[in-house]
Amino acid sequence: MDLSTTSFTVEPGNWNERGATYTGDGVNFALFSAHAERVEVCLFDDSGETEIARLTLPEYTDEIWHGFVPGLKPGALYGYRVHGPFAPEAGHRFNANKLLIDPYARELHGELKWSKEQFGYDLDSEEKDLSFSDLDNAAFMPKCRVADPNAVDWQGDKHPQVPWANTILYETHVKGFTKLNPAIPENLRGTFEGLGHKAAVDYIRSLGITSVELMPIHAFPDDSQLLDRGLKNFWGYNTIGFFAPAERYYGPNGIRGFRDMVRAFHDANIEVILDVVYNHTAEGNELGPTLSMKGIDNFSYYRTLSDNHRYYINDTGTGNTVNTSHPRVLQLVMDSLRYWVEHMHVDGFRFDLGTILGREPEGFDQRGGFFDAVMQDPTLAKTKLIGEPWDIGPGGYQVGGFPPGWAEWNDKYRDTTRSYWLNSDNTAPDFAARLLGSGDIYDLRGRRPWSTVNFITAHDGFTLQDLVSYDNKHNEANGEDNNDGHNDNHSHNYGIEGPTDDADINATRDRQKRNFLATLLFSHGTPMLLAGDEFGRSQLGNNNGYCQDSEISWVHWENLPESCEALREFTRRVIRLRSEQPMLRRESWRDGMVIDWFNVEGGNQLPDNWQDNNALAVRLHREASEDDTNWADILMLFNPIDEELNFKVPSIDRENWILELITSDPERHGELAAAGSSFAIPGRCFALFRRP
């Protein structure tokens, strides 16, 4: 579409729909800025390199600048220039020399190129951000693209709507999962279309996964300090567009590739959950660049210090904090969420540093504006909502503090389960609570066991293989002298740091991996599996791969040892057992389930016994009804101790038990354990029994 010879006019238009909206006979532009004095929309040719028109939006209604450009078509490239006061100490950082990204842009074209032109102040000035830069940045900025409302045809696609109690999450990365996968055509690897390829979807479905949780796919830049070290932003937690997919994940079909991916998962009855970052943006603190909201209306879009608005509240640790207490900023987040559900058909969200979204000026509030807005919204209230319930701000740790209707990443489950299988002192009582859904945290206000998202590993930290292979992190490749990443990992190498040919050490590691996987899948709550953990993917001890867009973070699929396939089959088996047995995926705290704890001698676990050692036995029971024939007794034995124990099988109703699974020997099952008899369970081992 050649616009270079076109003459444009601008009419008043309307203010009711933010962004650039194609109406059929032109494009309406509308931008919120409470403190701007004038707003211009700049149009570019198809290359995005030449500005072909600069039009002042003629109207200002309820703090919305708006105008309509007749004849403009979808695909047109644009950006904003916003005029207003440059007064950092008052919180205003307007600079019309900076071409700005529309916060409502549905697509971005081109990469952000770092240069001193991207900053609203003079980098060479001693006054730093109090100085003013007259350098133009248009040549270095991605351009917004006017979306075609008919570009994505869903052709009857429907949300799978997997019940929460049946949900099994699989955290993965579009590029990391596909880049080295030989089953995916090479031109699709690293793209949405690659992840939606039949080979990828069939594999994930074969595991028994119900819901993929994708690490951030909103548009984000590569941080300049990473590029200087020859690295890139791999994880993507540095958003510059809440509506725009990251162009780096486009395949041959562009944005339609995202549609094809979602439809492919939906056809397999698998949900798509997006990890979203609404708590901060890539614009950083007062010394950061001016790319979008900072230049549109910094004082409204970001939280600033009350006694000096030059500086930002940094509850995120990234330099700035999005001000969701402002109604228009809250509306931006809500409009983005609805867009991804209604127009892009995603099934839910995991909110990075979610506590920030619930923080009002007086502190975290379950009844804060964001939570109220989401839970009353007829579209969003039906989606899966998962909070990361912590940040570095005041009152920032809120595990169990989110309102009903939300699930939460439960780091207490992660840390307790890791410590338990290390046989750390006195971890049995806490482990028991985590195993049974963390009712001490979530059994209130009608919340269900699924409210706890249980995980052993996630993108942030060791993989499962590395958890049992390293005592210490090894992040040297990140270029930060191994000072980044967590130091307290509750990990163990069992004798040798990293890979080894020692058969005994490898056998112990394999057993511990099976212990972790069985515990995760047989715990009440919502399990989340990190992609690749099902077959022992390693990051060579790197527990902070945020900057490793490399083979360190990519999933390796070829030339794997036989133990990897054995672990994968074990994972499929425990997922299948969970899916088949409702006792292992409890739906309600008030379902009549009877829980009995026993000690090694087969007697009831008394208060003093909890301190004897960490070995435990638990029986789950509920009376079956005519309509509920799947319910049956379950007996689980846990031995985290490094020596064999003889468990006396509890004499419950003097009935026998059948061994279903034991982690010391995945092939062993089916043998009878008589009530009152002794069952030898090896060190560091888990066993599952059922009634005949």
N, C-alpha and C positions, 0 to 999 in steps of 0.2 A: 504494500500500500504506500504509494509515493505521495507524501503530503507536502513536499518541498515547494511546490508551486501553488499551493492552496492558500486562499485568503480566508482568515477566520474572523468571525464576529463572536461576541459574547453577550448573552441575554441574562436577565436576573435569575432564572432557574428557581429551584426550591432547596430548602435546607433540611428536609425531613429524613433524607438518607445519606449518611456520610460516605465519603469516598468518591470514586469516579464511576458513575452509573450510566450504562448505555440504555437509552430509552427506545431505540428503534429509529429515531431521526436525529440523534446527536448524543452528546455526553454531558451529564450534569456533574459538576464538581461541588463538593461541600466539605469544609474543613473547620473543626472547632479550634478557636483560639480566643480566649477571653481578653488578652492584653495586646494583641496585634493591632497595628494601625492600618495596614494594607496587606493584601495577599495577592500574589501573582501565580498563575499556573503557566508553566513553561512547557511547550510542545517540542518534540524532537523527531528527527527523521528516523527511518527504520533502523539505521545503524546505532542510534542513540548517541551519536557523536556531535551532531549539528543541531543547534536550537533553531527552530523554524518559526516560532511564534512565542510571544510573551503577553499574556492577557491578564488584566486586573479583574479579579472577581468583583462584580459590581455591587453586591448586596451583603448586608450583615444583619442577621436575624437571630436573636437569642444566643449571641456569642458564636454563631455559625457563619462563616464566610462562604458565599455560594454564587455560582454562575453556570450558565448553560451554553455549550458550544455546538451550534447546529452543524450537522453534516459530519461530525467526528465519529469515527468508527472504532469498533473493538480492535485491539492490537496497537492502538496509538500509544506512544511513549511520552511520559510526562514527569514532572516534578514540581515542587512548590518553592517559591521564594517568599519569605514572610518578613515584612517590615515592622519594626517596633523598637522600643528602647533597648539599648545595650547597657544594662545596669546590673552587673552580677551581684552586688551587695543587696539589691532589692529582689534578686531571684530572676531577673530578666536577661536573656542571652540572645536576643534577636540579632540576626546578621543576614541581610538580604543578599550578601555575596555568596551565601551557601545554598546550593540546591538541596532540597530536603525530600526525604521519602515520605509519601503519604502513609500515615498509620493504618489506613484502610485499604492499601494497595493489595489487590488479589494476586498479582504476580510482579516479580522484579526481573529486569533484564540486565545482564552484565554483572561483573564483580566489583566490589568496593576495592579501590586501589589506594593504599595508604600514602599520604603525602602531607606536607604542612598545610596544604590548602584545605584539608578536611577539618581544621580546627578554627573555631570562631575567634580565637585570640592569636596574637603574634607569639609563636613559639620562641622567638629570639629575644623577646622583651623581658626585662627584669621584673616587670609587673605581672608577668604570666597571664592568668586568665582575666585580669582586670584590663589588659590591653585589648585592642580591637584589630582584627585582621581584615584587610580589604581584598584578600586573594580569593579568586573564584574557584570553586571546587567542582564545577559541573563535569569537567572532563574525567574526573576520578570517581564519579558516583554511579551506582546502578540506577537505572531509570524504572519508574513504575509503568506497568502496562495496563491499559484499559481492558478489563475482562469481557469476554463474550459470554453473556448469560446462558447461551445455548451450547457452550463448548462441551459440557459434560452431560451425556445422556445416560441415565442410570438404568433404563430399560427394565423396570420392575424390581430392581435390587431392594432387598429387605434386610433390616437389622436382625442378626441372629437372636438377640435378646436371651443370651445364656443366663439362667438363674445364678445368682451370686453363689449359692451353696455348691454349685457344680463347676464353678470357675477355676481354671488353672492358667495362671499368667505365665507368659514367656517373654522375658525382657530381651530385646534384640535391637540391632542397628542396621539400617537399610544397606549401607555399604559394607559394614563389617561382616554381615551374614553372607553376602553374595559375592564379594570381590574375588575370592579364591575358590568358589564352588564350581567344579568342573561340569556339573549337571545343568548349569545355567549358561545359555549362549554368551560368548565373551562380550558382545556389544551391549548386553543387558546387565552385566555385573556392575554392582555399585549403584543401581538405579531402582526406582519404584517398580518398574516393570520386571526387573530381575527378582525382586522379593516376591512379586506376584506371579512369577513363573510357576508352571505346574510342578516342576521338580521341587521348588522351595515349599510351596503350599502343601504338597503331598507329604513331604518329609515332616513338617510341623504337625500335620494332622495325624501322621502315623505314630507320633509320640503320645497322642491323646490330649494335646493342648487345646484349650477352648478360646483363648484370647491372647493375641500378640500385643505386647506393649512396646511401641516404637520409641526409641530415644529421639530427641528433638528433630523435627523435620521442618519447623518454621525457618524462614530465611535467617541466616547468620553469617557474619564475616569471619575470616581468619584473623586472629589478633596480631597486631603488628609485631609485638615482642616475640610471638611464636615464629612468625615468618623470618624474623631476624636470626632465629636459631635453626632455621631450616625445617621447622615443624608446622603443623596446622591444627586448627580447632577440630578435633574429631568428634567429640561428644555433642557439640552444638548448643551448649547452654549460654548463649550470648545473642539473643534475638534482636533483629532489626525490623521484623515485620510479623505481626500477629495473624495475618491472613494469608501471606504468601508462602507457598512451599519453597524449600531450598532448591534453587535451580541446579545445584550440583548433583542432585539426585534424579534429574530428568533423563529419560531415555529417548528413543526415537519419537515417541508420541507426546513429548512435553508433559504438560499438566494432565493430559488424559491418561498418562501412565499411572498417576496416583489413583485415578478412578479405576483403572484396570486392576491394580493391586488390591484395592478394597473389595471390588466385586469378586475377585478370585478367592479371597479369604471368606467372604460371605457365602459364596457358593459351596465352600467346604464347611460351612456353619462355624466359622471362626471369627471372633470379634477383632476389631482393630482399635486399640487404645493409644492415644497420643500422649507422650510426655511433653508438657507445655511449660513455658517459662514466661509468666506474666509478672514476676516479681521485680525484674530489672531489665535493662536493655544494654545494647553494646555501646552506648554513649558515655559510660563511665562517670567519673566524678567531675569536679570543676576543671580538671586538666584534660578531660576526655574530648573526643571529637564532637562536632555538631553535625548530626546526620539526619535527624528527624524531629522527635518531640522536643528536644532541647532547644531547637531553633523555632519551633512552632509556638510553644508556650511553656517554657521551662517551669515557671512557677506553679502552673496548674498540673502538669503531667508528673512531676517528681516531688517527693518529700524533701524539704529543705530544713535546715536548722532554724528554730524559731527565733533565735537571737542574732542570726547572721545568715541570710538566705543565699549568700554566696556559696555556702557549703551544703553538701547533701547528707541526709540521713542514710547511713550505709548499713542497714540491717541485713543486707544480702552478702556482704563481703566482696562485692564486685564494683563498688563505687557509687551506685545510685539505687533508689528504691522507688518503684512506680507507685503513684499516689492514688490508690483505688478508693480513698475516702472522697475524692472529687467525683461528683455524679457523672460528668462527661467521660472521665477516665474509666470509671466503673462501667459505663455504657460501652466504651470501646472494648473492654475485656468480654463483656457479656455478648456483644454483637459478634466478636470473634468466635467465641465458643459455639454460639448458635450456627454460625456459618459452617463450621467444621462438621456439625451434626446434620444440619438440614441440606447443605449443598455438597458436602464432601463425604457424607454418610459414615463418619466415624462413630464409634459406639461408646466412647468414654474418654476420660482424661486422667492422667497422673500429674499433679501439680507440684512442680519443683519449688522447694522452699515455701510450701503452701501456707505456713503459719503467717507469713507476711501479708497474704491476701485477707486474713482475718484480723489484722492489726489496725485498730483505729488510733487516733492521736493519744488516747488515754491508755492504750495497750491492747493485747489480744482479746477478742470478744467473739464468743460463739454466735452471738446475735449481731455481729458486725454486718455492714452493708453488703459485702460480697457474699457471705453465706446466705443471708436473707434473699438476696437477688437470685442466687442459683436455685435455692430450694423451693421458691415459689414459681419458678419458670416452668411452664408445662412441657417444654422440650428438654431442658437440661436435667430436670429432676428425675427423668426416666433413664438417664445414662449412668454409666459407671463412673463414680467420682472417687478418686484416690488421692489422698493428701500425703505429701512428705511433711510430717508435722514438726519440723524444726527449722530454725534459722539462728543467726548469731545476735539477733536483737534482744531487747529486754523481754523476759518471759517467753523466749523463743522456743523452748522445748515443750511441746504440747501433745505428746503421745497419749491418746485417749481423750484429748480435749476438743476434738472436732465434733460438730453437731451430728445428731442422728441422720442417717442417709449417706454418710461418708464412710469409706474404708480408709485405712491409714497404713503406711509402711511402719512396721513394728520393729525397731532396732533392738528392743529388749529381747525379742524372740531370737534375732540373729546372734547377739552377744551371749545370751544365756545358753543357747544350743551349742555354740562353739565351745564355750567353757565347760559345759557338761561332758561333751565327748573328749575333752582333755582331762576329765576327772578332776577338775578344780574343786577345792574344798567347799563343802556346803552348798553346792549348786542344785541339789536334787529338789528342794521345795520350789524354787523358782522355775526350774525346768518343768516340773509337773504342771504349774500354772500355764506356762507357754504351750505345752503339748496340748492342753485341753482348751485352747482358744483365748487365753489371757482374759478369763472372765473377771479377774480382779481389776482389769482396766476397762473392759468393754461391756460388761453386763450391767448396763444402766440405761434408762430412758428408752427402753425397747430396742436397743441396738442388738444386732445378731452376731453370732460367732464369726461370720464372714467379714466383720469390720476390721479384723486384724489381717493385714497382708503379711504373711510369714515368709521370710527369706533367709537363706544362709549366706548367699552371695548376691551381689548386684554389680552394675557397671562400675560403681565406685568402690574399689577394694580388690582383694584377691579373687581370682576365680576359684572354683572348688578344687581343681588340681593344685593350684598354688597354695591354697589354704593348708594342704597336707604335705607340702613340699618345701616350704620356706619358713624359717623362724623370723626373718626380717624382710622388709621391702627392698626391692632392687630397681629404683627408678632413675638410674644414672642416665638413661637414654633421653630423659625429659630435659636435661640440661640445667637442672636446679641443684646440683650437687647432692642429690638424693635427700633433699630437705622437704620435698613435697610429699603428699600422701599421708595416710594414717600410720601411726607408729604402734598403736595398740590393736593388734589384729587377731588375738586369740588363736594364733596359728602354731603349727609345729612341723618340723621336717623329719622327725623320727630317726635322726642319726646322721643324715648328710644333707647339706643345703643344696636344694635344686635337684635336677634329674640324676638318677643313679642306676647302675646295673645290679645293685644289691637286691636279690630276689626277696629276702625277708622284709626289707624296708618297703619295697614295692607292694608286697602282699598286705602289709599293714596299712599303707596308704589307700590301696584299693578297698580294703574293708571299711576304713573310715569314710571314704566317699559314699559307699553304700549305706553306712549308718546315717550320714547326713541326708541323703536322698530319701531314705525310708522315713526318717523322722519328719522331714519336711512334708512329704505327701500323706503321712498318716496323722499329722497334727490337725486339730480342728482350726478352722480359719481358712483364708484364701492363700494357697501356696503360689509363690512366684519362683520360677526357674530361670536362671541366667543362661542365655543361649550358649551352647557348647559345653556346659557343665554336665550334660547327659552323656558325654563321651570323654570328659577329662581335658578340655581345652586349657592351655596354659598361656600366660602372658610373661613367662620367664621371670616371675617374681615382681613384675611391675604392678603396683596396686593403685595407680593413678594414671590411666591411659588416656586422659583427656586430650592430649596433644599428639597421640600416636596414631595418625592415619597411615598405618604401616602394618607389616606382618605381625607386629607385637599385638595389635588389637584385632586384626582380621581373624575370622574363624578359619582354621585349617581343616581341610576335608580329606586330604590324600596322604598316603604313606603313614598311616596311623598304626600303632601296635595293636595286636589282637585284643588287648585289655580294653581298648576304647570301644570296640564293638560290643564286648561283653557288658560294659557299663551301660551302653545305650540300651541294650535289651533289658537290663535290670531296671532302668528308668521306665521303659515302656510297661514293664510288669507292675511296678509299684503304682504307676498312674492308673493302670487298668484296675488294680485292686481297689484303689480309692474310688474310682468311678462306679464299680460294681457294688460296693458296700457302703450304704448310708451311714453306718456307725463311724466311718472314718471321715465323713464330711458333714458334720452336724449342722443342721439348719437353724435350730432354736435352742436357747438355754432352757426352755420349758417344754421339752419334748418327752419328759418322763424317763430320760436316760438315767440309769444307776451306775455310778462310778465307784469302784472299790480298789483301794491301793493295798498291796501286799508286800511283805518283806521277803528276803531270800528264803526264810524258813517256811514260807507259805502262810504265815499268820497275817492278821491285819496290820497295816503300817501304823504304828502308834506314834504319837508326837516325838518320843525319844528316838525312834528308829530313823527319823529323817536325818539325824546327825551321825548315824552309825557308819554309813557309806553311801555312795551314790547309786548303788544298784536298786532297781525298782521293778515292780510288776503292777500292771493296772488291768482291770477287767472292765469292759464297757458292756452294758446290758440294757435292753429294753424289751418289754413284753411285746411279742408279735401280735398283730391283729389279723383278721381275715383279709383285710385290704393292704396289709403291710408285711408281706411274706419275706422280704429281704432282710428284715432285722434279725440279727443273731448275736450271740455272745462273741466278743473279741477279747483275747488276752494278749498283752504285749509285755515282753521282758526286755529290760535294758541293763546291759552290763558295760559301763564305760571303764571299768577297772582293767588293768593290764594283767589279768590272770583269770583262769577259768573259775567259774562259780557253779555250784550245784543248787539250782533253784528247786525248791519243793513246789510241785504243781498244786495250786490251791484246790482244796476239796469243796468245790461249790456244787451243791446238789449231787455230789459224788459222780459227776459226769466226766467223761474223758474229753481230750482236746486233740485236734489234728494240726500238725505243724504246716503252716502255709508258706512261711518264708523265714530264712535265717541268713544274716549277712556274712557269716563266716564261710558259707557255701551256697551260692545262689541256686545251685542245681538241687539242693536238698529240700525235700518237702514231702508231705503225705504221711509221715510216720505218726503213730499214735502216742500220746503222752497221757498216761492214766492219772486220774485225780489222786493226789497224795504221793505220787512217785517223784523221784528226783530227775531233773533234766539238766544235763551238763551244758552250760553255755560258755563258749570260749571267751577269752578276754577281748574287750572292745567289740562287743557284738550285740545285735538286736535280733529278737525273734518274734514272729507274729503267729498266733494260734487262732483257730476258729472251732466252733462246735461241729461235730460230725453231721 
